[in-house]
Every structure is written in C-alpha cells, then in structure tokens.
C-alpha cells in the first residue's frame, strides 16, 4: 500500500490545513474509494472541513470571507 501525502501545515489560498479527518468511503464503479477530508483554518479565524481535491484544484480558497471581500471592492 502506498504512503499518503501529508498536507498538514500547507496553505491553499487563505486556508491552512490543520489536521486530517477520518476518510469517508464511497462506491465508484463497484470500487470502494475514500475521500480525504481535512480540517482547515482560514486567515480570518474561521474553521472548516474541506476535501483535499477542492483545495488542491483551487475550488475552495477561503471560508467564504474572500467572496465577501471581493464584493466589497
């Protein structure tokens, strides 16, 4: 079994990964897969749980405060 990459301490947008949460199994074409979830803290102080692929692909960059900041500009 291959070793999973550690994302703890890495920053994606305004989010910093704090810890990995238990994996959530799901079925895909009769294969059982696991989605990796991480607990993150935003620069504004809010905490949220995010799937790692959302962070890496840039789909989730903040807790929502970034959208509010951009609307105010």
Secondary structure as GFF3:
##gff-version 3
##sequence-region A 1 73
A	DSSP	beta_strand	11	12	.	.	.	ID=ss1
A	DSSP	beta_strand	15	20	.	.	.	ID=ss2
A	DSSP	beta_strand	24	28	.	.	.	ID=ss3
A	DSSP	beta_strand	31	35	.	.	.	ID=ss4
A	DSSP	beta_strand	37	42	.	.	.	ID=ss5
A	DSSP	beta_strand	47	51	.	.	.	ID=ss6
A	DSSP	alpha_helix	52	56	.	.	.	ID=ss7
A	DSSP	alpha_helix	65	72	.	.	.	ID=ss8
###
